[in-house]
């Protein structure tokens, strides 16, 4: 059962203990209309498997790609996603909001 | 995040203790503040506010811009009565991420066959409830229709910091319940804490529909401010 974001942190611990490389992405700030609230998590492994959501599907693909970088480098990243055509990102939030996502490796 | 830090956070959650993970999102530096250490932490005021609201978020502090991951204990629903409505309520509540415990001294009702996947206490409420460690993250639902069982639980609930108390029964049933509570020494403020008839009014008839209305009311109580706006 992964009904809450706290359960995802247990998932992250279980994956790590099973020997998988793991990163945790967390929504740290939102502006305007955003699909998932601050504190929402996406848990990603080194193979690109993921659980949870930070945007309900809009930017998860990009976060997973960045998470794999973070797993390789070990350095955390702060990502920002806004309306697609107003940012350098290839993906965006169709709802018009903006979100900031912190991605860190579980070491 | 250190695996050891993540483990501590998950341990605290499993033990129903609040904790706040403090992350410097620029440097990546992190520390975990446990409920017991909150008062002596340099950021005590900020952390206590965040915990009271149960909300994670960015804060500007003397230590710079920090992200607080606030972990409040999981809400637990204590259902008095291993009845048909409870059977419908258990899987729905679990799907919503709530813990559930059922209390019913009638062993014919409180059987593992009727309730395969839930914490069951086949005991009287005044025996079972003190062991459960009732806190403000506990919701009570009284479902037996039997004052011999519901009332002792209600007394305990009303003396606890529980955030939700609901009791099944018609307005007429509730009026007689209120009389009994007054005789037992409870005041208007205590009685006003009880949601009765229980649940949001969605016209529910089947046990599952009644369970839905109860869970919707618990969710509303959890998520909305007293004036009905979002917390």
Interface residues (C-beta under 8 A of the other chain):
Chain A: X1 X3 X4 X6 X7 X9 X10 X12 X13 X16 X17 X24 X26 X28 X29 X38 X39 X75 X76 X78 X102 X104 X105 X106 X107
Chain B: X1 X2 X3 X6 X7 X9 X10 X13 X23 X25 X26 X28 X55 X56 X57 X58 X67 X69 X70 X71 X74 X94 X95 X96 X97
